Amino acid sequence: MTDPDWSQYGLETQAIRAGQRRTGEQEHSDPIFPTSSYVFGSAAEAAAKFTGQIPGNIYSRFTNPTVRTFEERLAALEGGERCVAVASGMAAIATLGFGLLKAGDHVLCSRGVFGNTVLLFQNFFAKFGVATTFVDLADPAAWEAAIRPQTRLLFLETPSNPLTQVADIAQLADLAHRHGALLAVDNCFCTPALQRPLELGADFVIHSATKYLDGQGRCVGGAIVGQRELLDKEVYPFLRTGGAAMSPFNAWVFLKGLETLALRMRAHSENALGLAQWLEAQPWVQRVHYPGLPSHPQFDLVRRQQKAPGGIVSFELAGGQEQAWKLIDATRMLSITANLGDVKTTITHPATTTHGRLSLEERAAAGITDGLIRLAVGLENLKDIQDDVMRWRTA
Ligand SMILES: *Cc1c(COP(=O)(O)O)cnc(C)c1O
């Protein structure tokens, strides 16, 4: 039986069914294939598979059926031709970079990306002769001014962490293509349930599957989605040799996570919007950063580009670090952790954790004030989350 054309189905259906190919056992749920290698029917078959004359599994660093199901499902969800699954979100960015870039190339990267992404470009790709310029995510003129003839890759996250600034993906894709460069979008915060960068012209989507794709904080994994030819020719060969493969067990957990992705992302957005509106009405809150509030500077762009505002809310207190820590320490239910994308709400103080390695000036330039708190809003009862955030006022 041939596979259905999953692009003809709705996102909720793709998330549950795309990529599954039943074995002779007629199992209903996706199976896990915990095998490092595969056997061949004959010496000739082994030889033909090693030369690539006939397709098929050889070794799980190259391909694995459970990982393949995850890849096909995520590709369908993002509307991409091909997905390459890897061991973590950082492995996705590293694999894309090593596969695509060479000495002399230039990368243009948003300043507001995940901290380890900055370090990867700044400390490691630089050692191999790839220079990176960091620019403000939401300032298209800054991107235009910084692009060079050697620029091969533009890289961004939108919305940004923790200030939820938003980039116009279609505009930056156009800029990249006018200069012969490629655009990669880290779609970790929105997932394809809320935003599909490839449809807006991006060439690659990056995922940390660790976050919302899993959705319940269990496994570390990542993926790159994009055009088949570029991924087959430049990126997948590096994975095969570089070796940051996704484990079949993790792929299976992500498959279970994806089944509820559309439902969860809607619910995260509803809870986060409720919390952001409530925070904005509190006299002790100076400012709320949330893409779903009309006070967000790019509210119109968000409504064009995203199906819903997502689960990340940040807010600022007047009293700096002392007050921020007091609020965090007074909570009883919220998890004090920098992770996100979980059904459990997490709370963090960016200035002393995720952004603690930046200098004072760098933090100020990035807008990370000492009174800033970030919430990754989970799926608990909204009133219970509000009560916990409020506890420091009554303690
Ligand atoms: C967590 C995260 C990453 C890195 O993913 P890992 O799975 O932890 O390697 C990359 N980008 C964003 C936006 C993230 O939140």
The ligand as a MOL file (V3000), in Angstrom:
LIG
                    3D

  0  0  0     0  0            999 V3000
M  V30 BEGIN CTAB
M  V30 COUNTS 15 15 0 0 0
M  V30 BEGIN ATOM
M  V30 1 C 16.2470 24.7280 24.0970 0
M  V30 2 C 16.4340 25.4800 22.8610 0
M  V30 3 C 17.4250 25.1180 21.9370 0
M  V30 4 C 18.4110 23.9980 22.2050 0
M  V30 5 O 17.7670 22.7710 22.2540 0
M  V30 6 P 18.3370 21.4990 23.0590 0
M  V30 7 O 17.3720 20.4350 22.7300 0
M  V30 8 O 18.3800 21.8930 24.4990 0
M  V30 9 O 19.7160 21.2440 22.5230 0
M  V30 10 C 17.5130 25.8250 20.7640 0
M  V30 11 N 16.6740 26.8530 20.5040 0
M  V30 12 C 15.7150 27.2230 21.3680 0
M  V30 13 C 14.8200 28.3600 21.0240 0
M  V30 14 C 15.5580 26.5680 22.5800 0
M  V30 15 O 14.6130 26.9520 23.4390 0
M  V30 END ATOM
M  V30 BEGIN BOND
M  V30 1 1 1 2
M  V30 2 1 2 3
M  V30 3 2 2 14
M  V30 4 1 3 4
M  V30 5 2 3 10
M  V30 6 1 4 5
M  V30 7 1 5 6
M  V30 8 2 6 7
M  V30 9 1 6 8
M  V30 10 1 6 9
M  V30 11 1 10 11
M  V30 12 2 11 12
M  V30 13 1 12 13
M  V30 14 1 12 14
M  V30 15 1 14 15
M  V30 END BOND
M  V30 END CTAB
M  END
